[in-house]
Amino acid sequence: MQPPASSADFIYRTRDAIMAADALAVAIVHLDLFTVVDRSPADVAGLCDRFELHRRPVDVLCTLLIAQGLLARDAAGRLHPTATAREFLVAGSPFDARAYYAAMADRPGVGDFLKVLRTGRPAHWPGEESAGDWHAAMHDTAFAEAFTAAMDCRGRVLAPALTAAVGPLAPRRVLDIGGGSAVYSLGLAERFPDLTATVIEAEPVDALARRAIAAAGLDARIEVVAADMFGDAWPEGHDCHLFSNVFHDWDEAECRTLVAKSVAALPAGGRILIHDMLLDDDKSGPPWAAEYSALLATITQGRLYSAAEIGGWLAEHGFQIVARAPTALGRSVLTATRA
C-alpha cells in the first residue's frame, strides 16, 4: 500500500466542507446569530438556552464561525461578532448582507442543519432519506457496502501516512476498533511483517473486512471479530488499540465509553493510537476541521474533538498523550500510554 504521488487534500476537503455554507446560512437566516450576540454576547451554553438548541451542534457551529473569522471568544468565553461580521451580518449596518443569504433558507442542507440544532439528532445521510441517519442506515447491507467503499478509498490515502507516523515503535498485535474495511490493519501489516491484528466490526461490515483481507492475502495475520464495540467484550492480548476515524462519529459520552473499554482491555505497557482530524485546543479551527465537524454533526451523532478533550478522557483512566504526529488529509495520530 503506497501513498499517492499527488496531494489529495483538495479532493477530500471539497467534500468534507459541504455543510459549511449551509451551517453559515442557518446562523444568518434562521437565527440572526450575529445580530443577537452583538447586542447580548453569550457563551455556547447561553446560546443553547436562548435559542432552545442542543449543545453538540451549537458547539460545532460556533467553532465553524470562529474559524471563518466571524465570531470571537472573549476571556469569559462569551461570543461576539468580529469586525467583519459586524459590518456585513448585523442588522442596521449600511453593508448588511443578510438578504444575500435569504434565498438559501429552504435549501435541504440548511434544513438538515437546523433540524440537528433543534433536535440534537443526526439528519439523513445525503441521498439516503429513506434510510434514516447514518448509524441506522449501516444495518442495510447495500448502504453499508457503499459507505465502507467510500471510507476505504480515503483510507488508502491515510493508511500509508499512519503507518509511517507509527515509525520504529511498531506494535506487535493491534486491536483495530471499528476498523471498517480493515484498510488500516492492512497498511500496518504490510509495513511491519511481524505485526498481527484483530479488527472489531459489526455486521454486515465484518464480512467486507474479511473479503478485503483475503484479497490482500493477509488472512493468516489479520482476523475479524463480529461485535458491537459498545456492548460486547473486546479481545484481550493486544499491545496496541487503534481508533482510526472512530471518535468523530460519536458524542462525548460514547467516546468516553470506548476509552474506558480500551483501558480495561489493554495489558500493562499497552498503547492507544487515536487517528483523526483534530480541532485546536481552543476550538478556533483549523478551518478544514471546523468545516468537516459541521458535516459530521449533521449526519452522525458526533463531531470533531481537540487533543485537549481527548486527553481529558484519557487522564480519567491514568493515561496521557505522549506523542502527536501528522498523517495525511489534515489528520494526526495521538499516542497515549499509562502515565
DRENDO-1510 file (C-alpha; in Angstrom, 1 decimal, always signed):
<recs>
REC; n; res; u; v; w
REC; 1; MET; +0.0; +0.0; +0.0 .
REC; 2; GLN; +1.8; +3.1; -1.3 .
REC; 3; PRO; +0.9; +6.8; -0.7 .
REC; 4; PRO; -0.5; +8.7; -3.7 .
REC; 5; ALA; +2.0; +10.7; -5.8 .
REC; 6; SER; -0.2; +13.8; -5.8 .
REC; 7; SER; -1.9; +15.7; -2.9 .
REC; 8; ALA; -5.5; +14.6; -2.3 .
REC; 9; ASP; -6.3; +17.5; +0.0 .
REC; 10; PHE; -8.5; +19.4; -2.4 .
REC; 11; ILE; -10.4; +16.3; -3.4 .
REC; 12; TYR; -11.3; +15.4; +0.1 .
REC; 13; ARG; -11.7; +18.9; +1.6 .
REC; 14; THR; -14.2; +19.8; -1.0 .
REC; 15; ARG; -16.5; +17.0; +0.1 .
REC; 16; ASP; -15.7; +17.5; +3.8 .
REC; 17; ALA; -16.7; +21.2; +3.7 .
REC; 18; ILE; -20.1; +20.7; +2.0 .
REC; 19; MET; -22.1; +21.6; +5.1 .
REC; 20; ALA; -20.1; +24.8; +6.0 .
REC; 21; ALA; -22.1; +27.1; +3.7 .
REC; 22; ASP; -25.4; +25.6; +4.9 .
REC; 23; ALA; -24.4; +26.0; +8.6 .
REC; 24; LEU; -23.5; +29.6; +8.0 .
REC; 25; ALA; -26.8; +30.2; +6.3 .
REC; 26; VAL; -28.6; +28.8; +9.3 .
REC; 27; ALA; -26.7; +31.2; +11.6 .
REC; 28; ILE; -27.6; +34.2; +9.3 .
REC; 29; VAL; -31.1; +33.5; +8.1 .
REC; 30; HIS; -32.7; +31.3; +10.7 .
REC; 31; LEU; -31.0; +32.5; +13.9 .
REC; 32; ASP; -29.8; +36.0; +13.0 .
REC; 33; LEU; -27.0; +35.0; +15.3 .
REC; 34; PHE; -24.6; +37.8; +14.7 .
REC; 35; THR; -27.2; +40.5; +15.5 .
REC; 36; VAL; -28.1; +38.6; +18.7 .
REC; 37; VAL; -24.6; +38.3; +20.0 .
REC; 38; ASP; -23.7; +41.8; +19.0 .
REC; 39; ARG; -26.5; +43.1; +21.3 .
REC; 40; SER; -26.0; +40.4; +24.0 .
REC; 41; PRO; -22.8; +38.3; +24.0 .
REC; 42; ALA; -23.2; +34.8; +25.2 .
REC; 43; ASP; -21.2; +31.6; +25.6 .
REC; 44; VAL; -22.2; +28.2; +24.0 .
REC; 45; ALA; -24.5; +27.3; +26.9 .
REC; 46; GLY; -26.2; +30.7; +26.8 .
REC; 47; LEU; -26.9; +30.3; +23.1 .
REC; 48; CYS; -28.4; +26.9; +23.7 .
REC; 49; ASP; -30.7; +28.4; +26.2 .
REC; 50; ARG; -31.6; +31.5; +24.2 .
REC; 51; PHE; -32.5; +29.6; +21.0 .
REC; 52; GLU; -33.6; +26.3; +22.7 .
REC; 53; LEU; -30.9; +24.3; +20.8 .
REC; 54; HIS; -28.7; +21.4; +21.6 .
REC; 55; ARG; -25.1; +21.8; +22.8 .
REC; 56; ARG; -23.3; +19.4; +20.4 .
REC; 57; PRO; -24.3; +21.1; +17.2 .
REC; 58; VAL; -24.2; +24.6; +18.7 .
REC; 59; ASP; -20.6; +23.9; +19.8 .
REC; 60; VAL; -19.8; +22.8; +16.2 .
REC; 61; LEU; -21.5; +25.9; +14.7 .
REC; 62; CYS; -19.6; +28.3; +17.0 .
REC; 63; THR; -16.2; +26.6; +16.2 .
REC; 64; LEU; -17.0; +26.9; +12.5 .
REC; 65; LEU; -17.9; +30.6; +12.8 .
REC; 66; ILE; -14.8; +31.3; +14.8 .
REC; 67; ALA; -12.7; +29.5; +12.2 .
REC; 68; GLN; -14.3; +31.6; +9.5 .
REC; 69; GLY; -13.4; +34.8; +11.2 .
REC; 70; LEU; -17.0; +35.8; +12.0 .
REC; 71; LEU; -17.1; +35.2; +15.8 .
REC; 72; ALA; -14.5; +35.8; +18.5 .
REC; 73; ARG; -14.5; +34.5; +22.1 .
REC; 74; ASP; -13.6; +36.8; +25.0 .
REC; 75; ALA; -11.8; +35.8; +28.2 .
REC; 76; ALA; -15.1; +34.9; +29.8 .
REC; 77; GLY; -16.0; +32.5; +26.9 .
REC; 78; ARG; -18.7; +34.8; +25.5 .
REC; 79; LEU; -19.0; +35.1; +21.8 .
REC; 80; HIS; -19.0; +38.4; +19.9 .
REC; 81; PRO; -19.2; +39.2; +16.2 .
REC; 82; THR; -15.9; +40.2; +14.7 .
REC; 83; ALA; -15.5; +43.5; +12.8 .
REC; 84; THR; -16.2; +41.7; +9.5 .
REC; 85; ALA; -19.4; +40.1; +10.9 .
REC; 86; ARG; -20.5; +43.4; +12.5 .
REC; 87; GLU; -20.1; +45.2; +9.1 .
REC; 88; PHE; -21.9; +42.6; +7.0 .
REC; 89; LEU; -24.1; +40.4; +9.1 .
REC; 90; VAL; -25.6; +42.6; +11.9 .
REC; 91; ALA; -28.9; +44.4; +11.5 .
REC; 92; GLY; -28.5; +48.1; +10.9 .
REC; 93; SER; -25.2; +48.1; +9.1 .
REC; 94; PRO; -25.1; +50.0; +5.8 .
REC; 95; PHE; -23.4; +46.9; +4.3 .
REC; 96; ASP; -25.9; +44.4; +5.7 .
REC; 97; ALA; -25.6; +41.3; +3.5 .
REC; 98; ARG; -28.1; +39.1; +5.3 .
REC; 99; ALA; -30.6; +39.4; +2.4 .
REC; 100; TYR; -28.0; +37.8; +0.1 .
REC; 101; TYR; -28.4; +34.6; +2.1 .
REC; 102; ALA; -32.2; +34.7; +2.3 .
REC; 103; ALA; -32.6; +32.5; -0.8 .
REC; 104; MET; -30.7; +29.7; +1.0 .
REC; 105; ALA; -33.3; +29.4; +3.8 .
REC; 106; ASP; -35.1; +26.4; +2.2 .
REC; 107; ARG; -32.1; +24.5; +0.9 .
REC; 108; PRO; -32.2; +20.9; +2.0 .
REC; 109; GLY; -28.8; +21.1; +3.7 .
REC; 110; VAL; -29.9; +24.2; +5.6 .
REC; 111; GLY; -33.0; +22.4; +6.8 .
REC; 112; ASP; -30.9; +19.4; +7.9 .
REC; 113; PHE; -28.5; +21.5; +10.0 .
REC; 114; LEU; -31.4; +23.4; +11.5 .
REC; 115; LYS; -33.0; +20.1; +12.4 .
REC; 116; VAL; -29.9; +18.9; +14.1 .
REC; 117; LEU; -29.6; +22.1; +16.1 .
REC; 118; ARG; -33.1; +21.8; +17.3 .
REC; 119; THR; -33.2; +18.0; +18.0 .
REC; 120; GLY; -29.6; +17.1; +18.7 .
REC; 121; ARG; -30.1; +14.1; +16.4 .
REC; 122; PRO; -28.4; +13.5; +13.1 .
REC; 123; ALA; -30.2; +14.1; +9.8 .
REC; 124; HIS; -30.3; +11.5; +7.0 .
REC; 125; TRP; -27.2; +10.6; +5.0 .
REC; 126; PRO; -27.2; +12.7; +1.8 .
REC; 127; GLY; -29.2; +10.9; -0.9 .
REC; 128; GLU; -30.5; +8.3; +1.6 .
REC; 129; GLU; -33.5; +9.9; +3.1 .
REC; 130; SER; -35.4; +6.6; +3.3 .
REC; 131; ALA; -32.5; +5.0; +5.3 .
REC; 132; GLY; -32.6; +7.3; +8.2 .
REC; 133; ASP; -29.4; +8.6; +9.8 .
REC; 134; TRP; -26.0; +7.1; +9.1 .
REC; 135; HIS; -26.0; +4.8; +12.2 .
REC; 136; ALA; -29.3; +3.3; +11.4 .
REC; 137; ALA; -28.5; +3.0; +7.7 .
REC; 138; MET; -25.4; +0.9; +8.4 .
REC; 139; HIS; -27.7; -2.1; +9.1 .
REC; 140; ASP; -28.6; -2.2; +5.5 .
REC; 141; THR; -26.2; -4.3; +3.5 .
REC; 142; ALA; -26.2; -2.2; +0.3 .
REC; 143; PHE; -25.7; +1.1; +2.2 .
REC; 144; ALA; -23.0; -0.4; +4.4 .
REC; 145; GLU; -21.1; -1.6; +1.4 .
REC; 146; ALA; -21.3; +1.8; -0.4 .
REC; 147; PHE; -20.3; +3.7; +2.8 .
REC; 148; THR; -17.4; +1.3; +3.5 .
REC; 149; ALA; -16.2; +1.7; +0.0 .
REC; 150; ALA; -16.2; +5.5; +0.5 .
REC; 151; MET; -14.2; +5.2; +3.7 .
REC; 152; ASP; -11.8; +2.7; +2.2 .
REC; 153; CYS; -10.8; +4.9; -0.7 .
REC; 154; ARG; -10.0; +7.7; +1.9 .
REC; 155; GLY; -8.2; +5.0; +4.0 .
REC; 156; ARG; -5.9; +4.2; +1.0 .
REC; 157; VAL; -4.6; +7.7; +1.3 .
REC; 158; LEU; -4.5; +7.8; +5.1 .
REC; 159; ALA; -3.1; +4.3; +5.9 .
REC; 160; PRO; +0.4; +4.7; +4.4 .
REC; 161; ALA; +0.8; +8.0; +6.3 .
REC; 162; LEU; -0.5; +6.4; +9.5 .
REC; 163; THR; +2.0; +3.5; +9.3 .
REC; 164; ALA; +4.8; +6.0; +8.6 .
REC; 165; ALA; +3.9; +8.0; +11.6 .
REC; 166; VAL; +3.9; +4.9; +13.8 .
REC; 167; GLY; +7.5; +4.6; +12.7 .
REC; 168; PRO; +10.0; +2.4; +14.6 .
REC; 169; LEU; +7.7; +1.9; +17.6 .
REC; 170; ALA; +5.7; -0.6; +15.7 .
REC; 171; PRO; +3.2; -2.6; +17.8 .
REC; 172; ARG; +3.2; -6.4; +17.8 .
REC; 173; ARG; -0.5; -7.1; +18.0 .
REC; 174; VAL; -3.1; -4.4; +17.1 .
REC; 175; LEU; -6.8; -4.3; +18.0 .
REC; 176; ASP; -8.4; -2.2; +15.3 .
REC; 177; ILE; -11.7; -1.0; +16.8 .
REC; 178; GLY; -14.4; -0.1; +14.3 .
REC; 179; GLY; -11.8; -0.9; +11.6 .
REC; 180; GLY; -14.2; -0.8; +8.6 .
REC; 181; SER; -12.7; -2.4; +5.6 .
REC; 182; ALA; -9.6; -3.2; +7.6 .
REC; 183; VAL; -7.6; -0.8; +5.5 .
REC; 184; TYR; -5.5; +0.5; +8.5 .
REC; 185; SER; -4.7; -3.0; +9.7 .
REC; 186; LEU; -3.8; -4.0; +6.2 .
REC; 187; GLY; -1.5; -1.0; +5.9 .
REC; 188; LEU; +0.2; -1.8; +9.2 .
REC; 189; ALA; +0.6; -5.5; +8.4 .
REC; 190; GLU; +2.1; -4.7; +5.0 .
REC; 191; ARG; +4.7; -2.3; +6.5 .
REC; 192; PHE; +5.5; -4.4; +9.6 .
REC; 193; PRO; +6.0; -8.1; +8.8 .
REC; 194; ASP; +5.9; -9.3; +12.4 .
REC; 195; LEU; +2.6; -7.5; +13.2 .
REC; 196; THR; -0.7; -9.2; +13.6 .
REC; 197; ALA; -4.1; -7.6; +14.0 .
REC; 198; THR; -7.7; -8.1; +15.0 .
REC; 199; VAL; -10.4; -6.0; +13.5 .
REC; 200; ILE; -13.6; -5.4; +15.5 .
REC; 201; GLU; -16.6; -4.6; +13.3 .
REC; 202; ALA; -20.3; -5.0; +13.4 .
REC; 203; GLU; -22.3; -6.9; +10.8 .
REC; 204; PRO; -22.5; -6.6; +7.9 .
REC; 205; VAL; -19.2; -4.6; +7.6 .
REC; 206; ASP; -17.3; -7.5; +9.2 .
REC; 207; ALA; -17.8; -9.6; +6.0 .
REC; 208; LEU; -16.5; -6.7; +3.9 .
REC; 209; ALA; -13.3; -6.6; +6.1 .
REC; 210; ARG; -12.8; -10.3; +5.7 .
REC; 211; ARG; -13.1; -10.0; +1.9 .
REC; 212; ALA; -10.5; -7.2; +1.8 .
REC; 213; ILE; -8.1; -9.2; +4.0 .
REC; 214; ALA; -8.4; -12.3; +1.9 .
REC; 215; ALA; -7.9; -10.3; -1.3 .
REC; 216; ALA; -4.6; -9.0; +0.2 .
REC; 217; GLY; -3.5; -12.5; +1.2 .
REC; 218; LEU; -3.2; -11.5; +4.8 .
REC; 219; ASP; -5.9; -13.6; +6.4 .
REC; 220; ALA; -3.3; -15.6; +8.3 .
REC; 221; ARG; -2.2; -12.4; +10.1 .
REC; 222; ILE; -5.4; -10.3; +10.4 .
REC; 223; GLU; -8.6; -11.7; +11.9 .
REC; 224; VAL; -12.0; -10.1; +12.1 .
REC; 225; VAL; -14.3; -10.3; +15.2 .
REC; 226; ALA; -18.0; -9.5; +14.6 .
REC; 227; ALA; -19.0; -7.5; +17.6 .
REC; 228; ASP; -20.7; -4.4; +18.8 .
REC; 229; MET; -17.8; -2.3; +20.1 .
REC; 230; PHE; -20.0; -0.7; +22.8 .
REC; 231; GLY; -22.0; -3.7; +24.0 .
REC; 232; ASP; -19.7; -6.7; +23.5 .
REC; 233; ALA; -16.5; -7.7; +25.3 .
REC; 234; TRP; -13.2; -6.9; +23.4 .
REC; 235; PRO; -10.5; -9.5; +22.7 .
REC; 236; GLU; -7.5; -9.2; +25.0 .
REC; 237; GLY; -3.8; -9.8; +24.4 .
REC; 238; HIS; -3.2; -6.8; +22.2 .
REC; 239; ASP; -0.4; -4.4; +23.0 .
REC; 240; CYS; -2.0; -1.6; +20.9 .
REC; 241; HIS; -5.5; -0.3; +20.4 .
REC; 242; LEU; -6.2; +1.7; +17.2 .
REC; 243; PHE; -9.1; +4.1; +16.8 .
REC; 244; SER; -8.8; +5.5; +13.3 .
REC; 245; ASN; -11.6; +7.9; +12.4 .
REC; 246; VAL; -13.9; +6.5; +15.0 .
REC; 247; PHE; -14.4; +9.0; +17.8 .
REC; 248; HIS; -15.7; +11.7; +15.4 .
REC; 249; ASP; -18.8; +9.5; +14.7 .
REC; 250; TRP; -19.9; +9.6; +18.3 .
REC; 251; ASP; -20.9; +12.0; +21.1 .
REC; 252; GLU; -18.7; +12.6; +24.0 .
REC; 253; ALA; -20.4; +10.0; +26.3 .
REC; 254; GLU; -19.9; +7.2; +23.7 .
REC; 255; CYS; -16.2; +8.3; +23.2 .
REC; 256; ARG; -15.6; +8.1; +27.0 .
REC; 257; THR; -17.1; +4.6; +27.0 .
REC; 258; LEU; -14.7; +3.5; +24.2 .
REC; 259; VAL; -11.7; +4.9; +26.1 .
REC; 260; ALA; -12.8; +3.1; +29.3 .
REC; 261; LYS; -13.2; -0.2; +27.5 .
REC; 262; SER; -9.8; +0.2; +25.8 .
REC; 263; VAL; -8.0; +0.9; +29.1 .
REC; 264; ALA; -9.7; -2.1; +30.7 .
REC; 265; ALA; -8.7; -4.5; +27.9 .
REC; 266; LEU; -5.1; -3.3; +27.5 .
REC; 267; PRO; -2.2; -5.1; +29.2 .
REC; 268; ALA; +0.4; -3.2; +31.2 .
REC; 269; GLY; +2.6; -1.2; +28.8 .
REC; 270; GLY; -0.1; -1.1; +26.2 .
REC; 271; ARG; -0.7; +1.9; +23.9 .
REC; 272; ILE; -3.7; +3.6; +22.4 .
REC; 273; LEU; -3.5; +5.2; +19.0 .
REC; 274; ILE; -6.1; +7.8; +18.1 .
REC; 275; HIS; -6.1; +8.8; +14.4 .
REC; 276; ASP; -8.4; +11.6; +13.4 .
REC; 277; MET; -8.8; +15.1; +12.3 .
REC; 278; LEU; -8.4; +17.3; +15.5 .
REC; 279; LEU; -9.7; +20.7; +16.5 .
REC; 280; ASP; -7.4; +23.3; +18.0 .
REC; 281; ASP; -7.5; +23.1; +21.8 .
REC; 282; ASP; -9.2; +26.5; +22.0 .
REC; 283; LYS; -11.7; +25.4; +19.3 .
REC; 284; SER; -10.8; +28.2; +16.9 .
REC; 285; GLY; -10.1; +25.9; +14.0 .
REC; 286; PRO; -8.3; +24.8; +11.9 .
REC; 287; PRO; -10.8; +25.7; +9.1 .
REC; 288; TRP; -10.8; +22.3; +7.4 .
REC; 289; ALA; -11.5; +20.6; +10.7 .
REC; 290; ALA; -14.2; +23.1; +11.6 .
REC; 291; GLU; -15.9; +22.5; +8.2 .
REC; 292; TYR; -15.7; +18.8; +8.5 .
REC; 293; SER; -17.1; +18.9; +12.0 .
REC; 294; ALA; -20.2; +20.6; +10.6 .
REC; 295; LEU; -20.7; +17.7; +8.2 .
REC; 296; LEU; -20.2; +15.1; +11.0 .
REC; 297; ALA; -22.6; +16.9; +13.3 .
REC; 298; THR; -25.3; +16.7; +10.6 .
REC; 299; ILE; -25.0; +13.0; +9.6 .
REC; 300; THR; -23.6; +11.3; +12.7 .
REC; 301; GLN; -24.0; +11.5; +16.5 .
REC; 302; GLY; -20.5; +13.0; +16.7 .
REC; 303; ARG; -18.3; +15.9; +15.8 .
REC; 304; LEU; -14.5; +16.5; +15.8 .
REC; 305; TYR; -12.7; +16.8; +19.1 .
REC; 306; SER; -9.5; +18.5; +20.3 .
REC; 307; ALA; -6.4; +16.7; +21.6 .
REC; 308; ALA; -7.2; +18.5; +24.9 .
REC; 309; GLU; -10.7; +17.0; +25.1 .
REC; 310; ILE; -9.4; +13.5; +24.3 .
REC; 311; GLY; -6.6; +13.9; +26.7 .
REC; 312; GLY; -9.1; +14.7; +29.4 .
REC; 313; TRP; -11.0; +11.4; +28.8 .
REC; 314; LEU; -7.7; +9.5; +28.9 .
REC; 315; ALA; -6.5; +11.2; +32.1 .
REC; 316; GLU; -9.6; +9.9; +34.0 .
REC; 317; HIS; -8.1; +6.4; +33.5 .
REC; 318; GLY; -4.5; +7.2; +34.2 .
REC; 319; PHE; -3.4; +7.6; +30.6 .
REC; 320; GLN; -1.7; +10.6; +28.9 .
REC; 321; ILE; -0.9; +11.6; +25.4 .
REC; 322; VAL; +2.8; +11.2; +24.9 .
REC; 323; ALA; +3.1; +12.0; +21.1 .
REC; 324; ARG; +1.3; +13.6; +18.3 .
REC; 325; ALA; +2.3; +13.2; +14.6 .
REC; 326; PRO; +0.6; +14.4; +11.4 .
REC; 327; THR; -0.5; +11.8; +8.8 .
REC; 328; ALA; -2.5; +13.0; +5.8 .
REC; 329; LEU; -5.7; +14.9; +4.8 .
REC; 330; GLY; -5.4; +17.1; +7.8 .
REC; 331; ARG; -5.3; +14.2; +10.3 .
REC; 332; SER; -2.9; +13.4; +13.1 .
REC; 333; VAL; -2.3; +10.4; +15.3 .
REC; 334; LEU; -2.1; +10.7; +19.1 .
REC; 335; THR; -0.2; +8.1; +21.1 .
REC; 336; ALA; -1.3; +7.5; +24.7 .
REC; 337; THR; +0.2; +5.4; +27.4 .
REC; 338; ARG; -0.3; +5.0; +31.1 .
REC; 339; ALA; +1.0; +8.0; +33.0 .
</recs>
